[in-house]
Amino acid sequence: FLASGPRMQDNEEDVWQLEDYASKQFKLQKKGAFGSKMPIREMLQWQKGALKRGLLENTSKQGANIFKLIQSFMGDRPHKEKEDIVLVQQLLDIVIIKEAKKETRDEIYCQLVKQLTLNPSVASIHKGWDLLCICVQYFPPSELLEPALQKWLATQKSGNDEKIPEYSKFCVRKLPKIMIEGSRGRVPDITELKGLVDAPFKQPVFGVTLEEIMEAQKAIDTEAKIPIVLVVLSKAVLDLQGHQTEGIFRVPGDTAHVTSLKIQIENGDYSCSHLDDPHVPGSLLKLWMRELAEPIMPCELYDDAIEAAKNDDEKMAAAILRRMPVLNRRVLYYVIEYLREVAQPENVPKTKMSINNLAMVFAPNFLRCPSEDPSVIFNTQKHQQTYVKHLITSLKKEDLDLDESS
């Protein structure tokens, strides 16, 4: 195999984490005048020339076309597009608009791993990781490929390139999430895609833990006790008269505008003065809560919270909160106080969002059912809502013990 180029791993075996999967799922290829069988590792490493057919069964012609797009974006093949980001749009179009089968999605991931393995060009490697980071935000691999891909991603941490560990951590964090959510419903525009390219190197705001957000935001505010994004988005809703807008937090904001605002904030720009629709920051606020790597109410307290709701026990509901980390308590109390403001009696006739309605909308953002059983999730929904309703109607600041020493 190729011996030139940058050293990508301290442990050379780490680059072959897909070998077992490939030996079972790749269509065997032949090479040379005598048609000898191509070794799996050779099929799993970077190649300069075109791919005559896809790596997997049933992806022959389409697989070859996908490889052209990947090579072109990574700078390993010339193309006619004015901007190479257009090639990413074309790739996502195959997956999202044309509703590609799981084999095609897996083909894309396998080809990216291939072109990132023993690649002699640092620039090409970085472009390949850029593309991989976008893919894990827009469509999942199959459940068959996911374990091997996750293991491969997790081991791409060493070598002499400081960017690789950041790319790796980002993908490892995003892959489980896209596995749950499934493919996005729309192809992003060019502006959105450009905003996603540097995502692994930006201060984390979405899809990480509260602790990670607080650590990252010290660069701009060392005094804040809760995430700045929470304060900014909640204030933007009120500034746009969201507390007097029908369906606030129930009616979704325009998807493109919500995505644009998310990218803007991820780029460190928290300005909301350009907005004219309260549903946009309202939708992004819920999305921020929903995408937290760990829910505001820790999963280990979920069953106790549901039990308190079943027993209609407001004291138990409050007592459970004191077992949460102090940062989680602060965030929860801020949101509850905010929802109380939105639910003021004079606002409800206009918003049609009573305490019951707000509890229904926000419950999944506070509590996250640890079970994947649909029947369990369905049967606990009403208890989640009851629990959040108790918090809105009865929670007192003294119930939480928000002192630093707690």
C-alpha positions in Angstrom: 0.0 0.0 0.0 0.9 3.7 -0.2 3.9 4.5 2.0 4.1 8.2 1.2 2.2 11.1 2.6 1.5 12.3 6.2 1.4 9.8 9.0 -2.2 9.6 10.1 -2.1 7.2 13.0 0.2 6.2 15.9 -1.3 2.7 15.6 -1.3 1.7 12.0 -4.0 -0.8 12.5 -6.5 1.9 13.4 -7.0 2.8 9.8 -8.4 -0.6 9.0 -11.4 -0.6 11.4 -13.7 -1.2 8.5 -11.9 -4.2 7.3 -14.2 -6.8 8.8 -17.3 -5.0 7.5 -15.7 -4.6 4.1 -14.8 -8.3 3.8 -18.4 -9.2 4.2 -20.1 -6.3 2.4 -17.8 -5.1 -0.4 -18.1 -6.6 -3.9 -14.8 -8.3 -4.6 -12.9 -6.6 -7.4 -10.2 -7.9 -9.7 -7.0 -6.3 -10.9 -4.2 -6.9 -13.4 -4.1 -8.9 -16.6 -4.7 -12.2 -14.8 -7.7 -10.9 -12.9 -6.3 -11.6 -9.4 -8.5 -10.8 -6.5 -7.9 -7.3 -5.0 -7.1 -7.4 -1.3 -9.7 -5.8 1.0 -7.1 -3.3 2.4 -6.3 -2.2 -1.1 -10.0 -1.6 -1.7 -10.1 0.4 1.6 -7.3 2.9 0.8 -7.1 6.1 -1.2 -6.8 5.8 -4.9 -6.0 8.5 -7.5 -7.9 7.0 -10.4 -11.6 6.6 -11.0 -13.7 3.9 -9.4 -15.3 1.7 -12.1 -18.1 0.6 -9.8 -19.3 1.1 -6.3 -17.6 -0.7 -3.4 -20.9 -2.3 -2.2 -23.2 -4.7 -4.0 -26.1 -2.9 -5.9 -24.3 0.4 -6.1 -22.3 -0.1 -9.3 -23.0 2.8 -11.6 -24.3 5.2 -9.0 -21.3 4.3 -6.8 -18.9 5.3 -9.6 -20.7 8.7 -9.9 -20.6 9.3 -6.2 -16.9 8.6 -6.2 -16.4 11.3 -8.9 -18.2 13.8 -6.6 -16.1 12.9 -3.6 -12.8 13.0 -5.5 -13.8 16.4 -7.0 -14.6 17.9 -3.7 -11.5 16.6 -2.1 -9.4 18.2 -4.9 -8.3 14.8 -6.3 -10.2 15.3 -9.6 -10.9 18.5 -11.7 -14.5 19.7 -11.9 -16.4 22.5 -13.7 -18.4 23.9 -10.8 -17.6 27.5 -9.8 -17.5 26.5 -6.1 -16.7 23.0 -4.8 -19.4 23.3 -2.2 -21.9 22.8 -5.0 -20.6 19.2 -5.2 -21.8 18.7 -1.6 -25.2 19.8 -2.6 -25.3 17.4 -5.5 -24.2 14.6 -3.1 -26.9 15.4 -0.6 -29.4 15.7 -3.4 -28.8 12.0 -4.1 -29.5 11.1 -0.5 -32.3 13.5 0.5 -34.2 14.5 -2.6 -33.9 11.2 -4.4 -34.4 9.3 -1.1 -31.4 7.1 -1.5 -31.5 3.6 -0.1 -29.3 2.6 2.8 -26.9 1.0 0.5 -26.2 4.3 -1.2 -25.8 6.1 2.1 -23.3 3.4 3.2 -21.5 3.7 -0.1 -20.8 7.3 0.5 -19.5 6.7 4.0 -17.3 3.8 2.8 -15.9 5.8 0.0 -15.0 8.7 2.3 -13.2 6.3 4.7 -11.4 4.8 1.7 -10.2 8.2 0.5 -9.1 9.3 4.0 -7.0 6.1 4.4 -3.3 6.5 3.5 -4.1 9.7 1.5 -0.8 11.4 0.5 -2.3 14.9 0.5 -3.0 16.9 3.7 -5.3 19.3 1.8 -7.3 16.4 0.4 -7.6 14.8 3.8 -9.0 18.0 5.3 -11.5 18.3 2.5 -12.5 14.7 3.0 -13.1 15.3 6.7 -15.1 18.5 5.9 -17.4 16.4 3.8 -17.6 13.6 6.3 -18.6 16.2 9.0 -21.4 17.5 6.8 -22.6 14.0 6.0 -23.0 13.0 9.7 -25.2 16.0 10.2 -27.5 15.2 7.3 -28.0 11.4 6.8 -27.2 8.2 8.8 -25.4 5.1 7.7 -27.2 1.8 8.1 -27.3 0.0 11.4 -25.0 -2.6 9.9 -22.3 -0.1 9.1 -22.7 2.3 12.1 -20.7 0.3 14.7 -17.7 -0.1 12.4 -17.9 3.5 11.3 -18.1 4.7 14.9 -15.1 2.6 15.8 -13.2 4.0 12.9 -14.1 7.6 13.7 -13.1 7.1 17.4 -9.6 5.9 16.5 -8.8 8.8 14.1 -7.1 10.8 16.9 -3.3 10.5 16.4 -0.7 11.4 13.9 1.0 14.7 13.1 -2.2 16.6 12.1 -3.8 18.7 14.9 -7.1 19.0 13.0 -7.8 15.3 12.8 -8.8 14.8 16.5 -11.2 17.7 16.3 -12.8 16.3 13.2 -13.0 12.9 14.9 -14.6 14.2 18.1 -17.2 16.1 16.1 -18.2 13.1 14.0 -18.3 10.8 17.0 -20.6 13.2 18.8 -22.9 13.7 15.8 -23.2 10.2 14.5 -25.5 8.8 17.3 -27.8 11.8 16.9 -28.3 11.4 13.2 -28.9 7.6 13.7 -31.8 8.5 15.9 -33.2 11.4 13.9 -32.7 10.0 10.4 -32.0 11.9 7.2 -32.8 15.6 7.1 -35.8 16.6 5.0 -34.2 19.2 2.8 -30.9 20.0 1.1 -29.2 23.0 2.6 -28.4 26.1 0.5 -24.9 27.2 -0.3 -24.7 29.7 2.6 -25.8 27.0 5.1 -23.2 24.5 3.8 -20.4 27.0 4.0 -21.4 27.6 7.6 -21.1 23.9 8.3 -17.6 23.4 6.9 -15.9 24.8 10.0 -18.3 23.4 12.5 -15.8 21.1 14.2 -13.6 24.1 15.1 -16.3 26.5 16.5 -17.3 27.0 20.1 -19.9 24.4 20.8 -23.5 25.7 21.3 -25.8 23.0 20.0 -25.6 19.2 20.5 -23.2 19.3 23.5 -23.5 19.3 27.2 -24.4 22.3 29.4 -20.9 22.1 30.9 -19.2 22.2 27.5 -21.3 25.2 26.5 -20.4 27.1 29.7 -16.7 26.3 29.3 -16.6 27.5 25.7 -18.5 30.7 26.4 -15.9 31.8 28.9 -14.1 33.3 25.9 -16.8 35.9 25.6 -18.4 36.1 29.1 -16.8 34.8 32.3 -19.6 36.0 34.5 -22.6 34.3 32.9 -24.3 31.6 35.1 -26.3 30.0 32.3 -25.8 29.6 28.6 -25.8 32.9 26.6 -27.8 31.3 23.8 -30.7 30.6 26.2 -30.9 34.2 27.3 -30.5 35.6 23.8 -33.2 33.4 22.1 -35.7 33.7 25.0 -35.3 37.5 24.9 -35.6 37.6 21.1 -39.0 35.9 21.4 -40.3 38.6 23.8 -38.7 41.5 21.9 -40.7 40.3 18.8 -43.9 40.1 20.9 -43.9 36.4 20.9 -45.7 36.4 24.2 -48.6 37.9 22.3 -48.3 35.9 19.2 -50.8 33.0 18.5 -49.2 29.6 18.7 -45.8 30.7 20.1 -43.6 27.6 20.7 -46.3 25.5 19.0 -46.1 26.9 15.4 -42.7 26.2 13.9 -40.6 29.0 12.4 -39.5 28.9 8.8 -36.9 26.1 8.5 -34.4 28.0 6.4 -34.5 31.0 8.7 -34.2 28.8 11.8 -31.2 27.0 10.3 -29.6 30.3 9.2 -30.0 31.7 12.8 -28.4 28.5 14.2 -25.4 28.8 11.9 -25.1 32.5 12.7 -25.0 31.7 16.5 -22.6 28.8 16.0 -20.3 31.3 14.2 -20.3 33.5 17.4 -22.9 36.1 16.3 -25.7 36.3 18.8 -27.5 39.3 17.2 -31.2 38.8 16.7 -32.0 42.4 15.6 -32.6 41.3 12.0 -35.4 38.9 12.9 -39.1 39.8 12.4 -40.8 36.5 13.3 -40.9 35.3 16.9 -41.4 31.7 15.8 -37.8 31.6 14.5 -36.0 32.2 17.8 -38.8 30.2 19.5 -38.2 27.2 17.3 -34.4 27.5 17.8 -34.8 27.7 21.6 -36.7 24.4 21.6 -34.2 22.9 19.2 -31.3 24.0 21.5 -32.9 22.3 24.5 -33.8 19.2 22.5 -30.3 18.8 21.0 -28.4 19.0 24.3 -26.2 16.0 24.6 -27.6 15.4 28.1 -31.1 16.6 28.9 -31.7 19.3 31.5 -33.4 16.7 33.7 -30.7 14.0 34.0 -31.8 10.6 32.7 -31.1 8.9 36.0 -33.9 11.1 37.6 -36.4 10.4 34.8 -38.2 7.5 36.5 -38.5 9.4 39.8 -40.0 12.4 37.9 -42.5 10.3 36.2 -43.5 8.7 39.5 -44.0 12.1 41.1 -46.2 13.0 38.2 -48.2 9.8 38.5 -48.8 10.5 42.2 -49.6 14.2 41.6 -46.9 14.9 44.2 -45.7 18.5 43.8 -43.3 18.3 46.8 -41.7 15.2 45.4 -41.4 16.9 42.0 -39.5 19.8 43.6 -37.3 17.5 45.8 -36.1 15.6 42.7 -34.6 18.8 41.3 -32.2 19.3 44.2 -30.5 16.1 43.1 -29.6 17.8 39.8 -26.3 19.6 39.1 -26.5 23.2 40.1 -26.0 24.3 36.4 -29.0 22.2 35.4 -31.0 23.7 38.2 -30.2 27.2 37.1 -31.1 26.5 33.5 -34.4 24.8 34.5 -35.4 27.6 36.8 -34.7 30.2 34.1 -36.8 28.4 31.6 -39.7 27.9 34.1 -39.7 31.6 35.0 -39.7 32.4 31.4 -42.6 30.2 30.6 -44.5 31.7 33.5 -44.0 35.1 31.9 -45.3 33.8 28.5 -48.3 32.2 30.3 -49.5 35.3 32.0 -53.3 35.4 32.0 -53.4 38.6 29.8 -51.3 36.8 27.1 -53.2 33.5 26.8 -56.2 34.9 24.8 -53.7 36.0 22.2 -51.2 33.2 22.2 -53.7 30.3 22.8 -50.8 28.8 24.8 -52.0 28.1 28.3 -49.8 26.5 31.0 -51.1 23.1 29.9 -50.2 23.8 26.3 -46.7 25.1 27.2 -46.1 22.1 29.4 -47.1 19.8 26.5 -44.7 21.5 24.1 -41.8 21.8 26.4 -42.0 18.5 28.3 -39.9 16.5 25.7 -37.3 19.3 25.9 -36.9 19.0 29.7 -37.2 15.2 30.1 -35.9 12.6 27.7 -37.3 9.1 28.1 -34.3 6.7 28.4 -36.3 3.8 26.8 -36.4 3.3 23.0 -39.7 1.3 23.3 -42.4 3.3 21.4 -45.1 2.0 23.8 -43.1 3.2 26.9 -42.4 6.6 25.3 -46.1 7.0 24.4 -47.4 6.0 27.8 -45.1 8.4 29.7 -45.8 11.5 27.6 -48.8 12.6 29.7 -46.7 12.2 32.9 -43.9 14.3 31.4 -46.4 17.0 30.7 -47.9 16.7 34.3 -44.4 17.0 35.8 -43.5 20.2 33.8 -47.0 21.6 34.6 -46.2 21.2 38.3 -42.9 23.0 37.8 -44.6 26.0 36.1 -47.4 26.3 38.6 -45.6 25.5 41.9 -41.8 25.6 41.7 -40.2 28.1 44.1 -36.6 29.4 43.8 -35.9 28.2 47.3 -36.8 24.7 46.2 -33.7 24.6 44.1 -30.9 25.8 46.3 -29.0 27.7 43.6 -26.0 28.7 45.7 -22.6 28.0 44.2 -21.7 25.6 46.9 -24.5 23.2 46.1 
